[in-house]
Amino acid sequence: MKRFLVTIVALMLSVVCLTSCSCDKKNKAYVKIGDEWKDVSVKNVCEHSYGIMHLTLEDGTELFVHSSNCIVYDGTLPIKK
């Protein structure tokens, strides 16, 4: 019985950890890849803990970047290139 309860608690915690991202609908991102910044079109953005961002691009590519290397925005880029 104890093993069963531990398994249930572990499953519940796993579900909470896997779904605990803050998702947002934005259409553009300015991402630093290597030494250069690229302007990309995004389909979906999820912000995970410790500043990790999960970007799903329009072509289906998925990127995981730190928030210090990414600016997510709608419309036009808020800074000069």
C-alpha positions in Angstrom: 0.0 0.0 0.0 2.9 2.4 0.9 4.5 1.7 -2.5 1.2 2.4 -4.3 0.8 5.8 -2.5 4.4 6.8 -3.3 3.8 5.9 -6.9 0.6 8.0 -7.1 2.4 11.0 -5.4 5.3 10.7 -7.8 3.0 10.6 -10.8 1.1 13.7 -9.6 4.3 15.6 -9.1 5.5 14.6 -12.5 2.3 16.0 -14.1 2.7 19.2 -12.2 6.3 19.6 -13.2 5.7 18.8 -16.9 2.8 21.2 -17.3 4.1 24.1 -15.2 5.2 26.3 -18.0 3.7 29.7 -18.7 2.6 29.6 -22.4 2.0 32.6 -24.4 1.0 33.3 -28.0 3.5 35.7 -29.7 4.3 35.9 -33.3 8.0 37.0 -33.3 11.2 36.4 -31.4 14.7 37.8 -31.6 17.0 34.9 -30.6 20.7 34.8 -30.1 22.2 31.7 -31.7 25.9 31.5 -31.4 27.3 35.0 -31.8 24.5 36.4 -34.0 20.9 37.4 -33.4 18.1 36.1 -35.6 14.6 37.3 -36.1 12.2 34.3 -36.3 8.5 33.7 -36.5 7.1 31.7 -33.6 4.0 29.6 -33.2 4.1 29.1 -29.4 6.3 30.2 -26.4 6.6 28.5 -23.0 8.6 30.0 -20.2 10.0 27.3 -17.9 11.7 27.7 -14.5 15.3 29.1 -14.3 14.7 31.4 -17.3 14.5 28.6 -19.9 12.2 29.4 -22.8 10.7 26.8 -25.2 10.0 28.3 -28.6 8.1 26.5 -31.3 8.8 28.1 -34.6 6.3 28.4 -37.5 8.2 25.6 -39.5 7.9 23.2 -36.5 11.5 23.6 -35.2 11.7 23.7 -31.4 14.3 25.8 -29.6 15.2 25.9 -25.9 17.0 29.1 -25.0 17.7 31.1 -21.9 15.6 34.2 -21.5 18.7 36.4 -21.6 19.2 35.2 -25.2 15.7 35.8 -26.4 13.2 38.7 -26.9 9.7 37.7 -27.6 7.3 40.3 -29.1 4.3 41.1 -31.3 4.5 43.3 -34.3 7.8 45.2 -34.7 11.0 44.7 -32.7 11.0 47.1 -29.8 14.8 47.9 -30.1 17.0 48.9 -32.9 19.1 46.2 -34.6 
